[in-house]
Amino acid sequence: MINVLLIKILPMSTDNLVVINLAAILVGSTYNSDQKVIKWGGVIIAVASVASTLLGA
């Protein structure tokens, strides 16, 4: 039920899925870094990318 509701609210296009997957790759490749700037910078950029994609900004 919840999945159906989310699909109606946030329809996924191929572009949205590409951005989400690239954000996941960014986090996966930067999160284990010893430098905090790279580690948290990757997380922040990925979250901002996914949020702007889902909200349509």
N, C-alpha and C positions, 0 to 999 in steps of 0.2 A: 504494500500500500504506500509506504513512504517513498520507495523507489519510483513508483508511477507518478507521485506528486512532484518529486524533484525533477523528473524528466519533463513534465509539463511546465514547470516554472523555469528551468534552465535547460532549454534544448541544446544539445551538443552538436556542434558542427565539426568538420574535420580540422579546421583551424584551431578550434578550442582544444581538441584532443592533442594536437601537435604541441601547443604551448604547454599544456599540462605535462605531457611526457618529457619535453625538454627541461621543464622545471624540475621534474623528478631526477633526471640525469644530472642536472647541475648540483642538486643537493647531494646526490650519491657520490659525485666526484669531488666535492669540496668539503663535506662534513668531517672527514677524518683528518683534515689538515691540522698541523700543529699551530699554525698561525691563526689567531682568533679572527683577524680581519677577513681572511679568505673563508674560514669556516662559517662565520655568522653572516658575512656579506652574501655568500651563496644562498643561504637560507632566506634572508630578507628579500633578495631579488626574486627568488623562486616564489615566495608567498605573494609578493606584489604582482608578479606576472599572472599567477593563477587568479588572484582576486580581480584584477582588471579584466581578464578574459571572461570570467564568469559574470561579472557585473556589467560587462559591455562598455566599459569606459574607453 
